[in-house]
Amino acid sequence: MYQIELQNKEHVIYWMLQHGNVRLSHYDHSFLSSMMQLVHEKKNITENQSNLLTRLITKYQHQLSNFGFQQKYLHSLEWKSKIIPSLPEFTRARVSYSKEENLLIFKVPFKKEFINDFRRIMLGVLENYHYPDDTIWSWNKEKKRYQAPASTHALKIAYKVLPKYFETIYQGEVNEVIEQLEAIEKQTWDPTLVENDGVYSIAGSNDSLDSIFKDVNLNAEPKTLANLAYHGVAIDSNITNEVSRLEFFAQYAPEVDIDHLEEFVSWLKEIDCKTVVVTRGLNLDNTDRVRHRQIDITTIAKEIRRVFDENDIEIINGGKSNLNDAKDITKEMVLLRYSSTKEQPQIVGGAIKNIQIINRRPIDIV
């Protein structure tokens, strides 16, 4: 083991970056590289940057100790650079609107947890809804900012996500919009089908939905409601009015009780459903051998098959032998899941609905 004398925090940064002395994560390496450039060019750092280096020394203390550096000693070292207070603009998220670019913009301090979580959120938006890539937030590397075409959808994401990680400041026109929406008792953040004097429209729409439904006659018919739900549009409760049939059409992933099977199958015929794809909980090709948590699936499966056969709706199992690719699933199909408990649906593109059959019948313990 060799020992080198580190006399200040700048030395610590330089040493951690050199020759692979410490195995740094991608984000930590980028931060330390930026710090090295700052102390070299500007000779000053912010309080937040200093605090973050302290946390990194603690994070990598085991690797540092292998070279004889004690955490307590490294923390005690002074900066040669001048420490300046962190300005609010560098500790908060700032959301603004650029009229020239017609873009919503936000800038945030570096925070790895936010970067990772926000990336997952954006991937989830693309996978679970039918929005094109260019309608949501993306990172502009050159300008070091997030940006998105101005829309209610993009603003809603920023409004819901940023305050979880930062104190959030809305500037200019964005602040005016936020204040107006917060003053309304019922906010229509999510695209929602509403009715006013017999005229139907999508409140809180966006460019993607406008393009999809530009030639569609909006109404409260079953096919229209199902199509809207498929594209992530909510249906105002004044339209469904607590009517079970309409509430079924208005949800992409409704739950249906096994005892209401015949009623719900008749509803499927109203949206021209031709095929049901069984995805989990049932194996209708092997009904003589299947049991599920002391519930006899044989009886359940036969009951389900009988009802669908009587209504001329085909049933296929969703296994690889019967369904080669997710693209084989079309809007003339629904996905059917079975469970004795509620579960979060897996979003699968293509099918017009993703239905979970709930079995609330008492279990006979033998």
LOTIBA-567832 format. One record per residue (C-alpha): residue in three letters; residue number from 1; y, z, x. Coordinates in nm, 4 decimals. Layout:
// residues N
("Ala",NUM,(Y,Z,X)) ...
// end
This chain:
// residues 366
("Met",1,(0.0000,0.0000,0.0000)) ("Tyr",2,(0.3461,-0.0771,0.1238)) ("Gln",3,(0.6776,0.0824,0.0348)) ("Ile",4,(1.0122,-0.0892,0.0045)) ("Glu",5,(1.3345,0.0979,-0.0593)) ("Leu",6,(1.5105,0.0120,-0.3840)) ("Gln",7,(1.8674,0.1407,-0.3772)) ("Asn",8,(2.0046,0.0362,-0.7158)) ("Lys",9,(1.9057,-0.1134,-1.0522)) ("Glu",10,(1.9864,-0.4637,-0.9307)) ("His",11,(1.7216,-0.4188,-0.6614)) ("Val",12,(1.4718,-0.3155,-0.9304)) ("Ile",13,(1.5351,-0.6335,-1.1285)) ("Tyr",14,(1.5098,-0.8539,-0.8205)) ("Trp",15,(1.1885,-0.6886,-0.7028)) ("Met",16,(1.0193,-0.7091,-1.0453)) ("Leu",17,(1.0903,-1.0822,-1.0598)) ("Gln",18,(0.9774,-1.1685,-0.7088)) ("His",19,(0.6344,-1.2920,-0.5967)) ("Gly",20,(0.4516,-1.1794,-0.9104)) ("Asn",21,(0.4852,-0.8127,-0.8166)) ("Val",22,(0.4733,-0.7208,-1.1851)) ("Arg",23,(0.2877,-0.9117,-1.4540)) ("Leu",24,(0.5725,-0.9566,-1.7012)) ("Ser",25,(0.5493,-1.0901,-2.0540)) ("His",26,(0.7269,-1.4182,-2.1224)) ("Tyr",27,(1.0089,-1.2434,-2.3106)) ("Asp",28,(1.0556,-0.9721,-2.0487)) ("His",29,(1.0647,-1.2277,-1.7670)) ("Ser",30,(1.3310,-1.4277,-1.9531)) ("Phe",31,(1.5392,-1.1137,-2.0099)) ("Leu",32,(1.5236,-1.0019,-1.6460)) ("Ser",33,(1.6061,-1.3537,-1.5260)) ("Ser",34,(1.9146,-1.3564,-1.7494)) ("Met",35,(2.0104,-1.0117,-1.6219)) ("Met",36,(1.9781,-1.1268,-1.2618)) ("Gln",37,(2.2098,-1.4174,-1.3332)) ("Leu",38,(2.4630,-1.1926,-1.5098)) ("Val",39,(2.4874,-0.9354,-1.2326)) ("His",40,(2.5214,-1.2146,-0.9769)) ("Glu",41,(2.7912,-1.4114,-1.1615)) ("Lys",42,(2.9844,-1.1561,-1.3688)) ("Lys",43,(2.9163,-0.8295,-1.1859)) ("Asn",44,(2.8907,-0.6425,-1.5145)) ("Ile",45,(2.6329,-0.5621,-1.7819)) ("Thr",46,(2.6411,-0.4068,-2.1276)) ("Glu",47,(2.5126,-0.0655,-2.2294)) ("Asn",48,(2.2408,-0.2297,-2.4387)) ("Gln",49,(2.1202,-0.4345,-2.1426)) ("Ser",50,(2.1090,-0.1250,-1.9243)) ("Asn",51,(1.9111,0.0628,-2.1884)) ("Leu",52,(1.6648,-0.2229,-2.2200)) ("Leu",53,(1.5978,-0.2221,-1.8450)) ("Thr",54,(1.5264,0.1507,-1.8716)) ("Arg",55,(1.2675,0.0777,-2.1413)) ("Leu",56,(1.1102,-0.1953,-1.9285)) ("Ile",57,(1.0740,0.0402,-1.6331)) ("Thr",58,(0.8873,0.2785,-1.8632)) ("Lys",59,(0.6794,-0.0059,-2.0080)) ("Tyr",60,(0.5634,-0.1247,-1.6629)) ("Gln",61,(0.5425,0.2190,-1.4989)) ("His",62,(0.1703,0.1856,-1.4217)) ("Gln",63,(0.2148,-0.1394,-1.2289)) ("Leu",64,(0.5234,-0.0017,-1.0539)) ("Ser",65,(0.3386,0.3149,-0.9507)) ("Asn",66,(0.0751,0.0992,-0.7753)) ("Phe",67,(0.3508,0.0129,-0.5262)) ("Gly",68,(0.4612,0.3761,-0.4863)) ("Phe",69,(0.7600,0.3580,-0.7245)) ("Gln",70,(0.7945,0.6591,-0.9494)) ("Gln",71,(0.9460,0.6107,-1.2923)) ("Lys",72,(1.1773,0.9120,-1.2584)) ("Tyr",73,(1.3222,0.7780,-0.9323)) ("Leu",74,(1.3795,0.4259,-1.0695)) ("His",75,(1.5535,0.5683,-1.3762)) ("Ser",76,(1.7852,0.7691,-1.1522)) ("Leu",77,(1.9146,0.4669,-0.9608)) ("Glu",78,(2.2728,0.3590,-1.0286)) ("Trp",79,(2.4093,0.0136,-1.1034)) ("Lys",80,(2.6297,-0.1699,-0.8563)) ("Ser",81,(2.7568,-0.3736,-1.1510)) ("Lys",82,(3.0087,-0.2365,-1.3958)) ("Ile",83,(2.8638,-0.1106,-1.7265)) ("Ile",84,(3.0752,-0.2120,-2.0249)) ("Pro",85,(3.0371,-0.1013,-2.3888)) ("Ser",86,(2.8276,-0.3321,-2.6041)) ("Leu",87,(3.0569,-0.5057,-2.8496)) ("Pro",88,(2.9510,-0.4968,-3.2168)) ("Glu",89,(2.9133,-0.8749,-3.2149)) ("Phe",90,(2.6323,-0.8363,-2.9599)) ("Thr",91,(2.4488,-0.5580,-3.1431)) ("Arg",92,(2.4478,-0.7028,-3.4939)) ("Ala",93,(2.3190,-1.0081,-3.6714)) ("Arg",94,(2.6025,-1.2420,-3.7730)) ("Val",95,(2.5537,-1.4995,-4.0471)) ("Ser",96,(2.8109,-1.7755,-4.0942)) ("Tyr",97,(2.8580,-2.1235,-4.2396)) ("Ser",98,(2.9716,-2.4304,-4.0466)) ("Lys",99,(3.1489,-2.6660,-4.2851)) ("Glu",100,(3.1623,-2.9443,-4.0251)) ("Glu",101,(2.7840,-2.9362,-3.9741)) ("Asn",102,(2.6954,-2.8143,-4.3241)) ("Leu",103,(2.4727,-2.5553,-4.1612)) ("Leu",104,(2.4024,-2.1889,-4.2151)) ("Ile",105,(2.3984,-2.0145,-3.8769)) ("Phe",106,(2.3009,-1.6736,-3.7518)) ("Lys",107,(2.3021,-1.5147,-3.4084)) ("Val",108,(2.1133,-1.1972,-3.3213)) ("Pro",109,(2.0659,-0.9744,-3.0163)) ("Phe",110,(1.7402,-1.0215,-2.8300)) ("Lys",111,(1.4592,-0.8310,-3.0007)) ("Lys",112,(1.1002,-0.9391,-2.9405)) ("Glu",113,(0.9711,-0.7868,-3.2634)) ("Phe",114,(1.2188,-0.9908,-3.4652)) ("Ile",115,(1.1383,-1.3145,-3.2809)) ("Asn",116,(0.7643,-1.2777,-3.3361)) ("Asp",117,(0.7941,-1.1671,-3.6993)) ("Phe",118,(1.0504,-1.4319,-3.7898)) ("Arg",119,(0.8296,-1.7041,-3.6438)) ("Arg",120,(0.5389,-1.5800,-3.8591)) ("Ile",121,(0.7640,-1.5712,-4.1654)) ("Met",122,(0.8722,-1.9311,-4.1109)) ("Leu",123,(0.5122,-2.0456,-4.0641)) ("Gly",124,(0.4201,-1.8639,-4.3836)) ("Val",125,(0.6972,-2.0397,-4.5744)) ("Leu",126,(0.5691,-2.3790,-4.4562)) ("Glu",127,(0.2058,-2.2975,-4.5354)) ("Asn",128,(0.2477,-2.1247,-4.8710)) ("Tyr",129,(0.5145,-2.3464,-5.0252)) ("His",130,(0.5841,-2.7142,-5.0180)) ("Tyr",131,(0.9098,-2.7183,-4.8217)) ("Pro",132,(0.9728,-2.9775,-4.5504)) ("Asp",133,(1.0347,-2.8474,-4.1974)) ("Asp",134,(1.4036,-2.9377,-4.2025)) ("Thr",135,(1.4900,-2.7105,-4.4973)) ("Ile",136,(1.4278,-2.3792,-4.3184)) ("Trp",137,(1.5570,-2.1931,-4.0155)) ("Ser",138,(1.5007,-2.3311,-3.6661)) ("Trp",139,(1.6093,-2.2184,-3.3176)) ("Asn",140,(1.8814,-2.4199,-3.1436)) ("Lys",141,(1.8072,-2.3574,-2.7765)) ("Glu",142,(2.1282,-2.5123,-2.6438)) ("Lys",143,(2.3595,-2.3107,-2.8695)) ("Lys",144,(2.1330,-2.0035,-2.8714)) ("Arg",145,(2.1392,-1.9643,-3.2473)) ("Tyr",146,(1.9254,-2.0029,-3.5574)) ("Gln",147,(2.0400,-2.2685,-3.8025)) ("Ala",148,(1.9353,-2.4250,-4.1323)) ("Pro",149,(2.0753,-2.6814,-4.3767)) ("Ala",150,(2.2909,-2.4864,-4.6222)) ("Ser",151,(2.0802,-2.3839,-4.9234)) ("Thr",152,(2.0050,-2.0840,-5.1421)) ("His",153,(1.6540,-2.0819,-4.9982)) ("Ala",154,(1.7725,-2.0459,-4.6378)) ("Leu",155,(2.0330,-1.7832,-4.7275)) ("Lys",156,(1.7732,-1.5834,-4.9198)) ("Ile",157,(1.5462,-1.5688,-4.6130)) ("Ala",158,(1.8310,-1.4441,-4.3923)) ("Tyr",159,(1.9455,-1.1938,-4.6557)) ("Lys",160,(1.5983,-1.0450,-4.6973)) ("Val",161,(1.4791,-1.0482,-4.3355)) ("Leu",162,(1.7731,-0.9764,-4.1030)) ("Pro",163,(1.8664,-0.6285,-4.2356)) ("Lys",164,(1.5144,-0.5088,-4.1514)) ("Tyr",165,(1.5942,-0.5521,-3.7816)) ("Phe",166,(1.9743,-0.5463,-3.7423)) ("Glu",167,(2.2957,-0.4346,-3.8998)) ("Thr",168,(2.3934,-0.7650,-4.0597)) ("Ile",169,(2.7444,-0.9080,-4.0934)) ("Tyr",170,(2.8133,-1.1987,-4.3306)) ("Gln",171,(3.1200,-1.3960,-4.2310)) ("Gly",172,(3.3661,-1.6114,-4.4255)) ("Glu",173,(3.2216,-1.8168,-4.7102)) ("Val",174,(2.8775,-1.6579,-4.6661)) ("Asn",175,(3.0206,-1.3128,-4.7312)) ("Glu",176,(3.1923,-1.4397,-5.0471)) ("Val",177,(2.8636,-1.5822,-5.1770)) ("Ile",178,(2.6746,-1.2611,-5.0958)) ("Glu",179,(2.9348,-1.0460,-5.2704)) ("Gln",180,(2.9210,-1.2644,-5.5813)) ("Leu",181,(2.5424,-1.2509,-5.5965)) ("Glu",182,(2.5281,-0.8762,-5.5357)) ("Ala",183,(2.7759,-0.8276,-5.8186)) ("Ile",184,(2.5367,-0.9970,-6.0594)) ("Glu",185,(2.2859,-0.7544,-6.2072)) ("Lys",186,(2.0073,-1.0118,-6.2090)) ("Gln",187,(2.0058,-1.2281,-5.8974)) ("Thr",188,(1.8409,-1.5676,-5.9037)) ("Trp",189,(1.7516,-1.5872,-5.5363)) ("Asp",190,(1.4180,-1.7552,-5.5886)) ("Pro",191,(1.4195,-2.0982,-5.7518)) ("Thr",192,(1.3662,-2.0212,-6.1205)) ("Leu",193,(1.3280,-2.2321,-6.4338)) ("Val",194,(1.5859,-2.1121,-6.6860)) ("Glu",195,(1.6816,-2.2245,-7.0364)) ("Asn",196,(2.0281,-2.2313,-7.1869)) ("Asp",197,(2.0870,-2.3730,-7.5364)) ("Gly",198,(1.7693,-2.5765,-7.5146)) ("Val",199,(1.8530,-2.7248,-7.1746)) ("Tyr",200,(1.6159,-2.6423,-6.8873)) ("Ser",201,(1.7222,-2.6312,-6.5222)) ("Ile",202,(1.6101,-2.4812,-6.1900)) ("Ala",203,(1.8502,-2.2064,-6.0863)) ("Gly",204,(1.8653,-2.1400,-5.7123)) ("Ser",205,(1.7169,-2.4826,-5.6364)) ("Asn",206,(1.7224,-2.6564,-5.2976)) ("Asp",207,(1.7197,-3.0120,-5.1643)) ("Ser",208,(1.3411,-3.0243,-5.1480)) ("Leu",209,(1.2923,-2.9180,-5.5102)) ("Asp",210,(1.5777,-3.1422,-5.6255)) ("Ser",211,(1.3977,-3.4372,-5.4700)) ("Ile",212,(1.0602,-3.3456,-5.6225)) ("Phe",213,(1.1896,-3.2869,-5.9760)) ("Lys",214,(1.4770,-3.5362,-5.9915)) ("Asp",215,(1.2866,-3.7610,-6.2365)) ("Val",216,(1.1012,-3.4837,-6.4203)) ("Asn",217,(1.1953,-3.3840,-6.7732)) ("Leu",218,(1.2070,-3.0049,-6.7389)) ("Asn",219,(1.0639,-2.8150,-7.0354)) ("Ala",220,(0.8255,-2.5315,-7.1231)) ("Glu",221,(0.5172,-2.7522,-7.1655)) ("Pro",222,(0.1960,-2.6347,-6.9909)) ("Lys",223,(0.1820,-2.9202,-6.7367)) ("Thr",224,(0.5480,-2.8729,-6.6454)) ("Leu",225,(0.5157,-2.4966,-6.6005)) ("Ala",226,(0.2001,-2.5357,-6.3903)) ("Asn",227,(0.3655,-2.7994,-6.1710)) ("Leu",228,(0.6726,-2.5812,-6.1187)) ("Ala",229,(0.4560,-2.2806,-6.0278)) ("Tyr",230,(0.2609,-2.4984,-5.7826)) ("His",231,(0.5872,-2.5753,-5.6009)) ("Gly",232,(0.6912,-2.2094,-5.5841)) ("Val",233,(0.9349,-2.2120,-5.8781)) ("Ala",234,(0.9390,-1.8936,-6.0845)) ("Ile",235,(0.9637,-1.9105,-6.4642)) ("Asp",236,(1.2255,-1.6962,-6.6348)) ("Ser",237,(1.0725,-1.4259,-6.8561)) ("Asn",238,(1.2845,-1.5427,-7.1499)) ("Ile",239,(1.0812,-1.8653,-7.1458)) ("Thr",240,(0.7332,-1.7080,-7.1270)) ("Asn",241,(0.8430,-1.4241,-7.3593)) ("Glu",242,(0.5297,-1.2178,-7.2802)) ("Val",243,(0.3044,-1.4859,-7.4305)) ("Ser",244,(-0.0237,-1.4710,-7.2344)) ("Arg",245,(-0.0817,-1.8453,-7.2524)) ("Leu",246,(0.2634,-1.9313,-7.1151)) ("Glu",247,(0.2432,-1.6591,-6.8500)) ("Phe",248,(-0.0851,-1.8135,-6.7331)) ("Phe",249,(0.0746,-2.1566,-6.6868)) ("Ala",250,(0.3821,-1.9996,-6.5207)) ("Gln",251,(0.1831,-1.8455,-6.2318)) ("Tyr",252,(0.0245,-2.0264,-5.9411)) ("Ala",253,(-0.2278,-1.7455,-5.8811)) ("Pro",254,(-0.2945,-1.5799,-6.2189)) ("Glu",255,(-0.5595,-1.3149,-6.2839)) ("Val",256,(-0.7987,-1.3651,-6.5745)) ("Asp",257,(-1.0329,-1.1065,-6.7210)) ("Ile",258,(-1.3970,-1.2185,-6.7457)) ("Asp",259,(-1.3950,-1.1211,-7.1127)) ("His",260,(-1.1180,-1.3768,-7.1805)) ("Leu",261,(-1.3028,-1.6593,-7.0049)) ("Glu",262,(-1.3353,-1.8961,-7.3004)) ("Glu",263,(-0.9653,-1.8627,-7.3863)) ("Phe",264,(-0.8495,-1.9340,-7.0322)) ("Val",265,(-1.0830,-2.2334,-6.9952)) ("Ser",266,(-0.9266,-2.3850,-7.3051)) ("Trp",267,(-0.5878,-2.3443,-7.1348)) ("Leu",268,(-0.7139,-2.5334,-6.8291)) ("Lys",269,(-0.7853,-2.8336,-7.0508)) ("Glu",270,(-0.4164,-2.8385,-7.1474)) ("Ile",271,(-0.3252,-2.9194,-6.7852)) ("Asp",272,(-0.6017,-3.1811,-6.7508)) ("Cys",273,(-0.8173,-2.9736,-6.5179)) ("Lys",274,(-1.1321,-3.1753,-6.4362)) ("Thr",275,(-1.2974,-2.9595,-6.1700)) ("Val",276,(-1.3217,-2.5938,-6.0712)) ("Val",277,(-1.3836,-2.5143,-5.7036)) ("Val",278,(-1.5528,-2.1783,-5.6550)) ("Thr",279,(-1.4211,-2.0311,-5.3293)) ("Arg",280,(-1.5560,-1.6777,-5.3016)) ("Gly",281,(-1.7484,-1.4028,-5.4786)) ("Leu",282,(-1.9821,-1.6411,-5.6615)) ("Asn",283,(-2.2559,-1.8723,-5.5451)) ("Leu",284,(-2.3494,-2.0763,-5.8452)) ("Asp",285,(-2.6197,-2.2705,-5.6591)) ("Asn",286,(-2.8214,-1.9569,-5.5778)) ("Thr",287,(-2.7731,-1.7381,-5.8816)) ("Asp",288,(-3.1254,-1.5938,-5.8756)) ("Arg",289,(-3.0706,-1.4170,-5.5431)) ("Val",290,(-2.7085,-1.2987,-5.5526)) ("Arg",291,(-2.5930,-0.9425,-5.6181)) ("His",292,(-2.2419,-0.8034,-5.5598)) ("Arg",293,(-2.1680,-0.4293,-5.5350)) ("Gln",294,(-2.4365,-0.3377,-5.7904)) ("Ile",295,(-2.2988,-0.6019,-6.0298)) ("Asp",296,(-2.5548,-0.8627,-6.1324)) ("Ile",297,(-2.3803,-1.1869,-6.0390)) ("Thr",298,(-2.6653,-1.3890,-6.1881)) ("Thr",299,(-2.5511,-1.3004,-6.5389)) ("Ile",300,(-2.1826,-1.3511,-6.4547)) ("Ala",301,(-2.2496,-1.6880,-6.2904)) ("Lys",302,(-2.4564,-1.8171,-6.5794)) ("Glu",303,(-2.1842,-1.7069,-6.8217)) ("Ile",304,(-1.9142,-1.8859,-6.6220)) ("Arg",305,(-2.1218,-2.2031,-6.5858)) ("Arg",306,(-2.2010,-2.2095,-6.9578)) ("Val",307,(-1.8349,-2.1884,-7.0595)) ("Phe",308,(-1.7235,-2.4602,-6.8179)) ("Asp",309,(-2.0169,-2.6878,-6.9104)) ("Glu",310,(-1.9300,-2.6557,-7.2791)) ("Asn",311,(-1.5766,-2.7716,-7.1978)) ("Asp",312,(-1.6872,-3.0621,-6.9734)) ("Ile",313,(-1.5278,-2.9124,-6.6612)) ("Glu",314,(-1.7259,-2.9644,-6.3411)) ("Ile",315,(-1.8005,-2.6699,-6.1121)) ("Ile",316,(-1.8585,-2.7163,-5.7390)) ("Asn",317,(-1.9006,-2.4581,-5.4665)) ("Gly",318,(-1.6306,-2.4593,-5.2023)) ("Gly",319,(-1.8689,-2.4484,-4.9064)) ("Lys",320,(-1.8626,-2.7091,-4.6317)) ("Ser",321,(-2.1678,-2.8836,-4.7773)) ("Asn",322,(-1.9863,-2.9568,-5.1014)) ("Leu",323,(-1.6242,-2.9841,-4.9893)) ("Asn",324,(-1.5690,-3.1703,-4.6640)) ("Asp",325,(-1.1992,-3.1044,-4.6251)) ("Ala",326,(-0.9130,-2.9197,-4.7936)) ("Lys",327,(-0.7655,-3.2620,-4.8654)) ("Asp",328,(-1.0538,-3.3157,-5.1108)) ("Ile",329,(-0.8858,-3.0601,-5.3373)) ("Thr",330,(-0.6481,-3.2293,-5.5796)) ("Lys",331,(-0.4088,-3.1229,-5.8527)) ("Glu",332,(-0.6789,-3.1994,-6.1093)) ("Met",333,(-0.8702,-2.9021,-5.9694)) ("Val",334,(-0.8260,-2.5266,-5.9741)) ("Leu",335,(-0.9626,-2.2752,-5.7262)) ("Leu",336,(-1.1692,-1.9969,-5.8802)) ("Arg",337,(-1.2285,-1.6612,-5.7104)) ("Tyr",338,(-1.4298,-1.3695,-5.8439)) ("Ser",339,(-1.3775,-1.0017,-5.7699)) ("Ser",340,(-1.4227,-0.6631,-5.9302)) ("Thr",341,(-1.0924,-0.5557,-5.7695)) ("Lys",342,(-0.7503,-0.7131,-5.7316)) ("Glu",343,(-0.6914,-0.8972,-5.4052)) ("Gln",344,(-0.4168,-1.1040,-5.2468)) ("Pro",345,(-0.4842,-1.4745,-5.3091)) ("Gln",346,(-0.5230,-1.7110,-5.0182)) ("Ile",347,(-0.2832,-2.0003,-5.0650)) ("Val",348,(-0.4656,-2.3329,-5.0422)) ("Gly",349,(-0.2746,-2.6571,-5.0780)) ("Gly",350,(-0.3802,-2.9209,-5.3268)) ("Ala",351,(-0.5189,-2.7297,-5.6243)) ("Ile",352,(-0.2851,-2.6844,-5.9188)) ("Lys",353,(-0.3887,-2.3175,-5.9551)) ("Asn",354,(-0.5636,-2.0430,-5.7608)) ("Ile",355,(-0.7270,-1.8194,-6.0192)) ("Gln",356,(-0.8943,-1.4835,-5.9707)) ("Ile",357,(-1.1473,-1.3713,-6.2298)) ("Ile",358,(-1.1411,-0.9924,-6.2638)) ("Asn",359,(-1.4459,-0.8056,-6.3917)) ("Arg",360,(-1.3489,-0.4747,-6.5502)) ("Arg",361,(-1.6796,-0.4209,-6.7238)) ("Pro",362,(-1.8462,-0.0841,-6.6549)) ("Ile",363,(-2.1096,-0.0815,-6.3821)) ("Asp",364,(-2.4604,0.0401,-6.4646)) ("Ile",365,(-2.5830,0.2640,-6.1843)) ("Val",366,(-2.9601,0.2368,-6.1581)) 
// end
